[in-house]
């Protein structure tokens, strides 16, 4: 019974996974030193960090509007909602936009539920009223 020597050498196994092997201060692809604030390696063009999320006022208006409308659409467009991505950002300004988007989403959800509740109650009430008026007819 020979010892297990047939296993191929595994020295290549960790050479090709550029996403997870991020060493701070060096490019994961070409291993040249880069600044942590870089989004792309200036040498080889590899993606280093998530590209900055847009924080223009137009983008903010879009995110907030979507956060406001989303509960009315029963969250059909939730995959378009970038609030999670923004709230997870390490950039404080971007993170703040995400948090505001979350707050609007939650408030709008509560308001929507409240409106739905009031509308349901009114419908029940008017139904009962119409039944009552039907019953009181001679
Ligand atoms: Zn590089």
py3Dmol code that shows the C-alpha trace and the ligand (Angstrom):
import py3Dmol

protein = """\
ATOM      1  CA  UNK A   1       0.000   0.000   0.000  1.00  0.00           C
ATOM      2  CA  UNK A   2       1.874   3.112  -1.155  1.00  0.00           C
ATOM      3  CA  UNK A   3       1.412   6.394   0.696  1.00  0.00           C
ATOM      4  CA  UNK A   4      -0.842   8.953  -0.960  1.00  0.00           C
ATOM      5  CA  UNK A   5       1.569  10.730  -3.234  1.00  0.00           C
ATOM      6  CA  UNK A   6      -0.687  11.081  -6.215  1.00  0.00           C
ATOM      7  CA  UNK A   7      -2.257  14.347  -5.067  1.00  0.00           C
ATOM      8  CA  UNK A   8      -1.244  17.118  -7.408  1.00  0.00           C
ATOM      9  CA  UNK A   9       0.787  19.896  -5.890  1.00  0.00           C
ATOM     10  CA  UNK A  10      -1.548  22.726  -4.945  1.00  0.00           C
ATOM     11  CA  UNK A  11       0.789  25.634  -5.318  1.00  0.00           C
ATOM     12  CA  UNK A  12      -1.384  27.321  -7.943  1.00  0.00           C
ATOM     13  CA  UNK A  13      -4.562  27.308  -5.950  1.00  0.00           C
ATOM     14  CA  UNK A  14      -4.291  30.794  -4.498  1.00  0.00           C
ATOM     15  CA  UNK A  15      -2.851  32.667  -7.441  1.00  0.00           C
ATOM     16  CA  UNK A  16      -6.136  33.565  -9.129  1.00  0.00           C
ATOM     17  CA  UNK A  17      -8.654  34.996  -6.750  1.00  0.00           C
ATOM     18  CA  UNK A  18      -8.149  38.758  -6.937  1.00  0.00           C
ATOM     19  CA  UNK A  19     -11.354  39.631  -5.111  1.00  0.00           C
ATOM     20  CA  UNK A  20     -10.722  38.074  -1.732  1.00  0.00           C
ATOM     21  CA  UNK A  21      -6.978  38.424  -1.532  1.00  0.00           C
ATOM     22  CA  UNK A  22      -6.810  42.101  -0.886  1.00  0.00           C
ATOM     23  CA  UNK A  23      -3.646  43.115   0.874  1.00  0.00           C
ATOM     24  CA  UNK A  24      -3.958  46.681   2.101  1.00  0.00           C
ATOM     25  CA  UNK A  25      -1.508  48.947   0.338  1.00  0.00           C
ATOM     26  CA  UNK A  26      -0.806  46.678  -2.611  1.00  0.00           C
ATOM     27  CA  UNK A  27      -2.653  45.849  -5.784  1.00  0.00           C
ATOM     28  CA  UNK A  28      -4.055  42.289  -5.573  1.00  0.00           C
ATOM     29  CA  UNK A  29      -3.259  41.715  -9.252  1.00  0.00           C
ATOM     30  CA  UNK A  30       0.165  43.213  -9.891  1.00  0.00           C
ATOM     31  CA  UNK A  31       1.214  43.607  -6.221  1.00  0.00           C
ATOM     32  CA  UNK A  32       2.553  47.094  -6.703  1.00  0.00           C
ATOM     33  CA  UNK A  33       1.981  49.498  -3.833  1.00  0.00           C
ATOM     34  CA  UNK A  34      -1.166  51.552  -4.183  1.00  0.00           C
ATOM     35  CA  UNK A  35      -2.914  54.050  -1.949  1.00  0.00           C
ATOM     36  CA  UNK A  36      -5.944  52.734  -0.100  1.00  0.00           C
ATOM     37  CA  UNK A  37      -8.007  55.613  -1.456  1.00  0.00           C
ATOM     38  CA  UNK A  38      -7.489  54.452  -5.064  1.00  0.00           C
ATOM     39  CA  UNK A  39     -10.441  52.847  -6.788  1.00  0.00           C
ATOM     40  CA  UNK A  40      -8.344  51.411  -9.599  1.00  0.00           C
ATOM     41  CA  UNK A  41      -4.719  50.360  -9.723  1.00  0.00           C
ATOM     42  CA  UNK A  42      -2.784  53.047 -11.624  1.00  0.00           C
ATOM     43  CA  UNK A  43      -0.416  50.372 -12.941  1.00  0.00           C
ATOM     44  CA  UNK A  44      -2.632  47.564 -14.220  1.00  0.00           C
ATOM     45  CA  UNK A  45      -6.119  49.075 -13.932  1.00  0.00           C
ATOM     46  CA  UNK A  46      -7.431  46.386 -11.566  1.00  0.00           C
ATOM     47  CA  UNK A  47     -10.441  47.338  -9.488  1.00  0.00           C
ATOM     48  CA  UNK A  48      -9.262  48.002  -5.941  1.00  0.00           C
ATOM     49  CA  UNK A  49     -12.284  49.405  -4.158  1.00  0.00           C
ATOM     50  CA  UNK A  50     -15.918  49.826  -4.902  1.00  0.00           C
ATOM     51  CA  UNK A  51     -16.203  52.803  -7.188  1.00  0.00           C
ATOM     52  CA  UNK A  52     -17.635  55.736  -5.267  1.00  0.00           C
ATOM     53  CA  UNK A  53     -21.406  55.858  -5.172  1.00  0.00           C
ATOM     54  CA  UNK A  54     -22.852  58.965  -6.677  1.00  0.00           C
ATOM     55  CA  UNK A  55     -23.808  61.571  -4.095  1.00  0.00           C
ATOM     56  CA  UNK A  56     -25.037  64.291  -6.434  1.00  0.00           C
ATOM     57  CA  UNK A  57     -28.235  66.030  -5.427  1.00  0.00           C
ATOM     58  CA  UNK A  58     -30.033  64.438  -8.387  1.00  0.00           C
ATOM     59  CA  UNK A  59     -29.034  60.991  -7.173  1.00  0.00           C
ATOM     60  CA  UNK A  60     -30.066  61.850  -3.632  1.00  0.00           C
ATOM     61  CA  UNK A  61     -33.447  63.102  -4.856  1.00  0.00           C
ATOM     62  CA  UNK A  62     -33.933  59.853  -6.796  1.00  0.00           C
ATOM     63  CA  UNK A  63     -32.997  57.674  -3.815  1.00  0.00           C
ATOM     64  CA  UNK A  64     -35.215  59.591  -1.410  1.00  0.00           C
ATOM     65  CA  UNK A  65     -38.127  59.605  -3.858  1.00  0.00           C
ATOM     66  CA  UNK A  66     -37.748  55.867  -4.378  1.00  0.00           C
ATOM     67  CA  UNK A  67     -37.574  55.339  -0.614  1.00  0.00           C
ATOM     68  CA  UNK A  68     -40.805  57.287  -0.276  1.00  0.00           C
ATOM     69  CA  UNK A  69     -42.683  55.545  -3.072  1.00  0.00           C
ATOM     70  CA  UNK A  70     -41.412  52.001  -2.489  1.00  0.00           C
ATOM     71  CA  UNK A  71     -43.958  50.987   0.205  1.00  0.00           C
ATOM     72  CA  UNK A  72     -46.848  52.081  -2.039  1.00  0.00           C
ATOM     73  CA  UNK A  73     -45.653  49.718  -4.724  1.00  0.00           C
ATOM     74  CA  UNK A  74     -45.518  46.867  -2.182  1.00  0.00           C
ATOM     75  CA  UNK A  75     -41.729  46.901  -2.653  1.00  0.00           C
ATOM     76  CA  UNK A  76     -41.927  45.790  -6.288  1.00  0.00           C
ATOM     77  CA  UNK A  77     -38.944  47.991  -7.065  1.00  0.00           C
ATOM     78  CA  UNK A  78     -36.887  47.004  -4.036  1.00  0.00           C
ATOM     79  CA  UNK A  79     -34.041  45.773  -6.218  1.00  0.00           C
ATOM     80  CA  UNK A  80     -33.694  49.278  -7.623  1.00  0.00           C
ATOM     81  CA  UNK A  81     -33.422  50.730  -4.177  1.00  0.00           C
ATOM     82  CA  UNK A  82     -29.779  51.561  -3.470  1.00  0.00           C
ATOM     83  CA  UNK A  83     -30.324  52.410   0.196  1.00  0.00           C
ATOM     84  CA  UNK A  84     -28.658  49.236   1.509  1.00  0.00           C
ATOM     85  CA  UNK A  85     -25.588  49.805  -0.626  1.00  0.00           C
ATOM     86  CA  UNK A  86     -25.348  53.423   0.487  1.00  0.00           C
ATOM     87  CA  UNK A  87     -25.875  52.654   4.171  1.00  0.00           C
ATOM     88  CA  UNK A  88     -23.082  50.092   4.043  1.00  0.00           C
ATOM     89  CA  UNK A  89     -20.625  52.564   2.541  1.00  0.00           C
ATOM     90  CA  UNK A  90     -17.586  53.567   4.551  1.00  0.00           C
ATOM     91  CA  UNK A  91     -17.730  57.099   3.227  1.00  0.00           C
ATOM     92  CA  UNK A  92     -19.597  59.151   5.877  1.00  0.00           C
ATOM     93  CA  UNK A  93     -21.477  61.314   3.383  1.00  0.00           C
ATOM     94  CA  UNK A  94     -22.568  58.316   1.324  1.00  0.00           C
ATOM     95  CA  UNK A  95     -23.485  56.424   4.479  1.00  0.00           C
ATOM     96  CA  UNK A  96     -25.601  59.339   5.643  1.00  0.00           C
ATOM     97  CA  UNK A  97     -27.560  59.306   2.382  1.00  0.00           C
ATOM     98  CA  UNK A  98     -28.199  55.612   2.924  1.00  0.00           C
ATOM     99  CA  UNK A  99     -29.389  56.218   6.471  1.00  0.00           C
ATOM    100  CA  UNK A 100     -31.722  59.007   5.377  1.00  0.00           C
ATOM    101  CA  UNK A 101     -33.048  56.708   2.633  1.00  0.00           C
ATOM    102  CA  UNK A 102     -33.685  54.025   5.277  1.00  0.00           C
ATOM    103  CA  UNK A 103     -35.481  56.516   7.517  1.00  0.00           C
ATOM    104  CA  UNK A 104     -37.698  57.696   4.652  1.00  0.00           C
ATOM    105  CA  UNK A 105     -38.414  54.099   3.690  1.00  0.00           C
ATOM    106  CA  UNK A 106     -39.442  53.172   7.240  1.00  0.00           C
ATOM    107  CA  UNK A 107     -41.544  56.299   7.768  1.00  0.00           C
ATOM    108  CA  UNK A 108     -43.209  55.875   4.379  1.00  0.00           C
ATOM    109  CA  UNK A 109     -43.913  52.222   5.178  1.00  0.00           C
ATOM    110  CA  UNK A 110     -45.552  53.171   8.477  1.00  0.00           C
ATOM    111  CA  UNK A 111     -47.591  55.930   6.814  1.00  0.00           C
ATOM    112  CA  UNK A 112     -48.668  53.543   4.079  1.00  0.00           C
ATOM    113  CA  UNK A 113     -49.737  50.928   6.626  1.00  0.00           C
ATOM    114  CA  UNK A 114     -51.585  53.601   8.578  1.00  0.00           C
ATOM    115  CA  UNK A 115     -53.396  54.807   5.446  1.00  0.00           C
ATOM    116  CA  UNK A 116     -54.263  51.252   4.553  1.00  0.00           C
ATOM    117  CA  UNK A 117     -55.629  50.743   8.064  1.00  0.00           C
ATOM    118  CA  UNK A 118     -57.691  53.943   8.002  1.00  0.00           C
ATOM    119  CA  UNK A 119     -58.999  53.150   4.533  1.00  0.00           C
ATOM    120  CA  UNK A 120     -59.960  49.647   5.653  1.00  0.00           C
ATOM    121  CA  UNK A 121     -61.711  50.999   8.749  1.00  0.00           C
ATOM    122  CA  UNK A 122     -63.613  53.578   6.697  1.00  0.00           C
ATOM    123  CA  UNK A 123     -64.639  50.938   4.194  1.00  0.00           C
ATOM    124  CA  UNK A 124     -65.893  48.679   6.988  1.00  0.00           C
ATOM    125  CA  UNK A 125     -67.727  51.569   8.592  1.00  0.00           C
ATOM    126  CA  UNK A 126     -69.415  52.675   5.375  1.00  0.00           C
ATOM    127  CA  UNK A 127     -70.311  49.065   4.609  1.00  0.00           C
ATOM    128  CA  UNK A 128     -71.931  48.723   8.034  1.00  0.00           C
ATOM    129  CA  UNK A 129     -73.708  52.038   7.553  1.00  0.00           C
ATOM    130  CA  UNK A 130     -75.120  50.991   4.212  1.00  0.00           C
ATOM    131  CA  UNK A 131     -76.235  47.680   5.702  1.00  0.00           C
ATOM    132  CA  UNK A 132     -77.888  49.542   8.574  1.00  0.00           C
ATOM    133  CA  UNK A 133     -79.649  51.952   6.255  1.00  0.00           C
ATOM    134  CA  UNK A 134     -80.821  49.050   4.138  1.00  0.00           C
ATOM    135  CA  UNK A 135     -82.202  47.357   7.261  1.00  0.00           C
ATOM    136  CA  UNK A 136     -83.976  50.496   8.444  1.00  0.00           C
ATOM    137  CA  UNK A 137     -85.874  50.842   5.202  1.00  0.00           C
ATOM    138  CA  UNK A 138     -89.549  50.066   5.623  1.00  0.00           C
TER     139      UNK A 138
END
"""
ligand_1 = """\
1
ZN
Zn -2.235 46.568 -10.253
"""
view = py3Dmol.view(width=600, height=400)
view.addModel(protein, "pdb")
view.setStyle({"model": 0}, {"cartoon": {"style": "trace"}})
view.addModel(ligand_1, "xyz")
view.setStyle({"model": 1}, {"stick": {}})
view.zoomTo()
view.show()
